[in-house]
Amino acid sequence: MPRGFGRLVKARIFVTLKPGVLDPQGQAIARALGSLGFEGVSGVRQGKLIELELTQSDAEQARAEVETMCEKLLANTVIERYAIELEG
């Protein structure tokens, strides 16, 4: 951990498309799974996972900082939603 900073907080951000938003990658995954013999798979939605390490001594402040990151850069909040998990 860098000197002069608080404890290390790990953040995981899960970004997925909002319900009702077309997910062509999810549809391609479902078709590919079907062609590989995995029948009965439907409603596939894909997303992304972003992991961050923050030097922060206050969990509430860390969450607020990550929320701001999501709103400004990490998620397109018009079509995507996000969930944050903090550890540490």
Secondary structure, DSSP 8 states (H G I E B T S, - for coil): --TTS--EEEEEEEEEE-TTS--HHHHHHHHHHHHTT-TT------EEEEEEEEE-S-HHHHHHHHHHHIIIII--TTTEEEEEEEE-
